[in-house]
């Protein structure tokens, strides 16, 4: 069974690059840029992990985390620090590596 992850960021190119780099058979990757995207995706399919890029506004971090908590008892939220867009993909990859048994 594949894991479903949702990547949230502010730049289409960074999100698309991360999606491309994370392509593998056991992972389904969805993209979003807003709280509305999170609501929509969670209403359509169960998501295992939500990754929030560090350059999104702090208010957005809180809103997204709240939406996930309200929508799911099993989805995990991962918040990137302010290290910048070049750190987003390595952040996601490191978390995913840590999840492998």
PyMOL commands that set and color helices and strands:
alter all, ss='L'
color gray80, all
select helices_A, chain A and resi 12-21+35-44+58-71+85-99
alter helices_A, ss='H'
color red, helices_A
select strands_A, chain A and resi 3-8+27-32+49-52+76-79
alter strands_A, ss='S'
color yellow, strands_A
deselect
rebuild
show_as cartoon
